[in-house]
Amino acid sequence: QVQLVESGGGLVQPGGSLRISCAASGRTFSNSAMGWFRQAPGKDREFIAAIRWNGGTRSYADSVKGRFTISLDKAKNTVYLQMSSLKAEDTAVYYCAAGFGIILSSLQSSSKYNHWGQGTQVTVSS
């Protein structure tokens, strides 16, 4: 059974940086894509970033390009999201997700991900 456990959320000032993590377990992830999504109060869940386990292809939402970086430590089965130049509008619950056999053009589609973590709160405020 796939388990995804996020950690590292918290309160950060505007312009600051934060790294959140997602530890994956329960099966082999070699055919997977790992994604980060977020949901702010009163808004729909939105795609942030994704990375393919094999090959390392990455995809980013336009709103975070140049500020956020997704990376993967295969030895630890852990996915990271390094966030910098944070803005108040980045405040949300951030979710890690895993999907298997996702084609490149569908990496940003939440419906393609079968497994989700519980989320970690990121608050950007002074």
VEXZA-983875 format. One record per residue (C-alpha): residue number from 1; residue in one letter; x, y, z. Coordinates in pm, whole numbers, always signed. Example, Ala and Ser with C-alpha at 12.3 -4.5 7.8 and 13.67 -1.06 7.14 Angstrom:
BEGIN
<r><nr>1</nr><rest>a</rest><x>+1230</x><y>-450</y><z>+780</z></r>
<r><nr>2</nr><rest>s</rest><x>+1367</x><y>-106</y><z>+714</z></r>
! end
This chain:
BEGIN
<r><nr>1</nr><rest>q</rest><x>+0</x><y>+0</y><z>+0</z></r>
<r><nr>2</nr><rest>v</rest><x>+143</x><y>+331</y><z>-109</z></r>
<r><nr>3</nr><rest>q</rest><x>+205</x><y>+585</y><z>+163</z></r>
<r><nr>4</nr><rest>l</rest><x>+308</x><y>+944</y><z>+109</z></r>
<r><nr>5</nr><rest>v</rest><x>+409</x><y>+1151</y><z>+409</z></r>
<r><nr>6</nr><rest>e</rest><x>+478</x><y>+1521</y><z>+371</z></r>
<r><nr>7</nr><rest>s</rest><x>+685</x><y>+1725</y><z>+612</z></r>
<r><nr>8</nr><rest>g</rest><x>+860</x><y>+2058</y><z>+640</z></r>
<r><nr>9</nr><rest>g</rest><x>+573</x><y>+2302</y><z>+616</z></r>
<r><nr>10</nr><rest>g</rest><x>+553</x><y>+2608</y><z>+836</z></r>
<r><nr>11</nr><rest>l</rest><x>+546</x><y>+2983</y><z>+858</z></r>
<r><nr>12</nr><rest>v</rest><x>+788</x><y>+3184</y><z>+644</z></r>
<r><nr>13</nr><rest>q</rest><x>+820</x><y>+3554</y><z>+568</z></r>
<r><nr>14</nr><rest>p</rest><x>+757</x><y>+3694</y><z>+220</z></r>
<r><nr>15</nr><rest>g</rest><x>+1070</x><y>+3659</y><z>+11</z></r>
<r><nr>16</nr><rest>g</rest><x>+1189</x><y>+3367</y><z>+221</z></r>
<r><nr>17</nr><rest>s</rest><x>+1259</x><y>+3006</y><z>+135</z></r>
<r><nr>18</nr><rest>l</rest><x>+1129</x><y>+2672</y><z>+252</z></r>
<r><nr>19</nr><rest>r</rest><x>+1182</x><y>+2310</y><z>+154</z></r>
<r><nr>20</nr><rest>i</rest><x>+907</x><y>+2054</y><z>+196</z></r>
<r><nr>21</nr><rest>s</rest><x>+954</x><y>+1679</y><z>+164</z></r>
<r><nr>22</nr><rest>c</rest><x>+749</x><y>+1378</y><z>+72</z></r>
<r><nr>23</nr><rest>a</rest><x>+859</x><y>+1032</y><z>+183</z></r>
<r><nr>24</nr><rest>a</rest><x>+714</x><y>+757</y><z>-35</z></r>
<r><nr>25</nr><rest>s</rest><x>+678</x><y>+392</y><z>+61</z></r>
<r><nr>26</nr><rest>g</rest><x>+481</x><y>+79</y><z>-13</z></r>
<r><nr>27</nr><rest>r</rest><x>+591</x><y>-22</y><z>-360</z></r>
<r><nr>28</nr><rest>t</rest><x>+843</x><y>+34</y><z>-634</z></r>
<r><nr>29</nr><rest>f</rest><x>+818</x><y>+381</y><z>-781</z></r>
<r><nr>30</nr><rest>s</rest><x>+1028</x><y>+331</y><z>-1090</z></r>
<r><nr>31</nr><rest>n</rest><x>+730</x><y>+380</y><z>-1325</z></r>
<r><nr>32</nr><rest>s</rest><x>+586</x><y>+671</y><z>-1134</z></r>
<r><nr>33</nr><rest>a</rest><x>+555</x><y>+1042</y><z>-1152</z></r>
<r><nr>34</nr><rest>m</rest><x>+558</x><y>+1240</y><z>-831</z></r>
<r><nr>35</nr><rest>g</rest><x>+368</x><y>+1565</y><z>-811</z></r>
<r><nr>36</nr><rest>w</rest><x>+313</x><y>+1856</y><z>-579</z></r>
<r><nr>37</nr><rest>f</rest><x>-25</x><y>+2026</y><z>-567</z></r>
<r><nr>38</nr><rest>r</rest><x>-161</x><y>+2295</y><z>-339</z></r>
<r><nr>39</nr><rest>q</rest><x>-497</x><y>+2415</y><z>-220</z></r>
<r><nr>40</nr><rest>a</rest><x>-566</x><y>+2754</y><z>-67</z></r>
<r><nr>41</nr><rest>p</rest><x>-884</x><y>+2824</y><z>+131</z></r>
<r><nr>42</nr><rest>g</rest><x>-1181</x><y>+2866</y><z>-100</z></r>
<r><nr>43</nr><rest>k</rest><x>-982</x><y>+2767</y><z>-408</z></r>
<r><nr>44</nr><rest>d</rest><x>-947</x><y>+2455</y><z>-617</z></r>
<r><nr>45</nr><rest>r</rest><x>-646</x><y>+2229</y><z>-585</z></r>
<r><nr>46</nr><rest>e</rest><x>-382</x><y>+2338</y><z>-835</z></r>
<r><nr>47</nr><rest>f</rest><x>-80</x><y>+2175</y><z>-988</z></r>
<r><nr>48</nr><rest>i</rest><x>+261</x><y>+2304</y><z>-880</z></r>
<r><nr>49</nr><rest>a</rest><x>+533</x><y>+2070</y><z>-1001</z></r>
<r><nr>50</nr><rest>a</rest><x>+599</x><y>+1712</y><z>-1105</z></r>
<r><nr>51</nr><rest>i</rest><x>+894</x><y>+1486</y><z>-1174</z></r>
<r><nr>52</nr><rest>r</rest><x>+919</x><y>+1148</y><z>-1338</z></r>
<r><nr>53</nr><rest>w</rest><x>+1099</x><y>+889</y><z>-1128</z></r>
<r><nr>54</nr><rest>n</rest><x>+1288</x><y>+752</y><z>-1428</z></r>
<r><nr>55</nr><rest>g</rest><x>+1451</x><y>+1011</y><z>-1646</z></r>
<r><nr>56</nr><rest>g</rest><x>+1380</x><y>+1302</y><z>-1417</z></r>
<r><nr>57</nr><rest>t</rest><x>+1157</x><y>+1497</y><z>-1656</z></r>
<r><nr>58</nr><rest>r</rest><x>+1014</x><y>+1795</y><z>-1470</z></r>
<r><nr>59</nr><rest>s</rest><x>+706</x><y>+2007</y><z>-1518</z></r>
<r><nr>60</nr><rest>y</rest><x>+615</x><y>+2332</y><z>-1342</z></r>
<r><nr>61</nr><rest>a</rest><x>+316</x><y>+2559</y><z>-1319</z></r>
<r><nr>62</nr><rest>d</rest><x>+382</x><y>+2902</y><z>-1469</z></r>
<r><nr>63</nr><rest>s</rest><x>+310</x><y>+3063</y><z>-1133</z></r>
<r><nr>64</nr><rest>v</rest><x>+613</x><y>+2898</y><z>-971</z></r>
<r><nr>65</nr><rest>k</rest><x>+863</x><y>+2867</y><z>-1257</z></r>
<r><nr>66</nr><rest>g</rest><x>+1198</x><y>+3011</y><z>-1157</z></r>
<r><nr>67</nr><rest>r</rest><x>+1102</x><y>+3011</y><z>-786</z></r>
<r><nr>68</nr><rest>f</rest><x>+1029</x><y>+2646</y><z>-704</z></r>
<r><nr>69</nr><rest>t</rest><x>+1240</x><y>+2339</y><z>-778</z></r>
<r><nr>70</nr><rest>i</rest><x>+1127</x><y>+1978</y><z>-754</z></r>
<r><nr>71</nr><rest>s</rest><x>+1388</x><y>+1711</y><z>-695</z></r>
<r><nr>72</nr><rest>l</rest><x>+1411</x><y>+1344</y><z>-615</z></r>
<r><nr>73</nr><rest>d</rest><x>+1635</x><y>+1136</y><z>-389</z></r>
<r><nr>74</nr><rest>k</rest><x>+1583</x><y>+781</y><z>-510</z></r>
<r><nr>75</nr><rest>a</rest><x>+1794</x><y>+630</y><z>-233</z></r>
<r><nr>76</nr><rest>k</rest><x>+1557</x><y>+780</y><z>+23</z></r>
<r><nr>77</nr><rest>n</rest><x>+1238</x><y>+747</y><z>-185</z></r>
<r><nr>78</nr><rest>t</rest><x>+1183</x><y>+1113</y><z>-112</z></r>
<r><nr>79</nr><rest>v</rest><x>+1065</x><y>+1401</y><z>-325</z></r>
<r><nr>80</nr><rest>y</rest><x>+1145</x><y>+1759</y><z>-234</z></r>
<r><nr>81</nr><rest>l</rest><x>+999</x><y>+2094</y><z>-326</z></r>
<r><nr>82</nr><rest>q</rest><x>+1241</x><y>+2379</y><z>-271</z></r>
<r><nr>83</nr><rest>m</rest><x>+1049</x><y>+2706</y><z>-262</z></r>
<r><nr>84</nr><rest>s</rest><x>+1212</x><y>+3047</y><z>-279</z></r>
<r><nr>85</nr><rest>s</rest><x>+1100</x><y>+3407</y><z>-322</z></r>
<r><nr>86</nr><rest>l</rest><x>+781</x><y>+3307</y><z>-146</z></r>
<r><nr>87</nr><rest>k</rest><x>+475</x><y>+3528</y><z>-172</z></r>
<r><nr>88</nr><rest>a</rest><x>+162</x><y>+3557</y><z>+37</z></r>
<r><nr>89</nr><rest>e</rest><x>-31</x><y>+3394</y><z>-246</z></r>
<r><nr>90</nr><rest>d</rest><x>+180</x><y>+3079</y><z>-205</z></r>
<r><nr>91</nr><rest>t</rest><x>+1</x><y>+3018</y><z>+124</z></r>
<r><nr>92</nr><rest>a</rest><x>-181</x><y>+2686</y><z>+98</z></r>
<r><nr>93</nr><rest>v</rest><x>-185</x><y>+2325</y><z>+202</z></r>
<r><nr>94</nr><rest>y</rest><x>+70</x><y>+2144</y><z>-14</z></r>
<r><nr>95</nr><rest>y</rest><x>+0</x><y>+1787</y><z>-116</z></r>
<r><nr>96</nr><rest>c</rest><x>+233</x><y>+1522</y><z>-252</z></r>
<r><nr>97</nr><rest>a</rest><x>+90</x><y>+1279</y><z>-506</z></r>
<r><nr>98</nr><rest>a</rest><x>+206</x><y>+969</y><z>-693</z></r>
<r><nr>99</nr><rest>g</rest><x>+78</x><y>+827</y><z>-1018</z></r>
<r><nr>100</nr><rest>f</rest><x>+190</x><y>+540</y><z>-1235</z></r>
<r><nr>101</nr><rest>g</rest><x>+217</x><y>+532</y><z>-1612</z></r>
<r><nr>102</nr><rest>i</rest><x>+138</x><y>+903</y><z>-1652</z></r>
<r><nr>103</nr><rest>i</rest><x>+228</x><y>+1034</y><z>-1995</z></r>
<r><nr>104</nr><rest>l</rest><x>+425</x><y>+1355</y><z>-2023</z></r>
<r><nr>105</nr><rest>s</rest><x>+133</x><y>+1567</y><z>-2141</z></r>
<r><nr>106</nr><rest>s</rest><x>-73</x><y>+1463</y><z>-1836</z></r>
<r><nr>107</nr><rest>l</rest><x>+177</x><y>+1536</y><z>-1561</z></r>
<r><nr>108</nr><rest>q</rest><x>-19</x><y>+1845</y><z>-1455</z></r>
<r><nr>109</nr><rest>s</rest><x>-352</x><y>+1664</y><z>-1427</z></r>
<r><nr>110</nr><rest>s</rest><x>-448</x><y>+1579</y><z>-1070</z></r>
<r><nr>111</nr><rest>s</rest><x>-687</x><y>+1307</y><z>-1191</z></r>
<r><nr>112</nr><rest>k</rest><x>-389</x><y>+1101</y><z>-1312</z></r>
<r><nr>113</nr><rest>y</rest><x>-246</x><y>+1067</y><z>-961</z></r>
<r><nr>114</nr><rest>n</rest><x>-379</x><y>+774</y><z>-758</z></r>
<r><nr>115</nr><rest>h</rest><x>-212</x><y>+831</y><z>-425</z></r>
<r><nr>116</nr><rest>w</rest><x>-206</x><y>+1140</y><z>-207</z></r>
<r><nr>117</nr><rest>g</rest><x>-43</x><y>+1248</y><z>+114</z></r>
<r><nr>118</nr><rest>q</rest><x>-220</x><y>+1421</y><z>+399</z></r>
<r><nr>119</nr><rest>g</rest><x>-80</x><y>+1763</y><z>+315</z></r>
<r><nr>120</nr><rest>t</rest><x>+145</x><y>+2011</y><z>+488</z></r>
<r><nr>121</nr><rest>q</rest><x>+55</x><y>+2374</y><z>+559</z></r>
<r><nr>122</nr><rest>v</rest><x>+275</x><y>+2649</y><z>+418</z></r>
<r><nr>123</nr><rest>t</rest><x>+198</x><y>+3000</y><z>+537</z></r>
<r><nr>124</nr><rest>v</rest><x>+375</x><y>+3303</y><z>+394</z></r>
<r><nr>125</nr><rest>s</rest><x>+322</x><y>+3602</y><z>+616</z></r>
<r><nr>126</nr><rest>s</rest><x>+512</x><y>+3877</y><z>+792</z></r>
! end
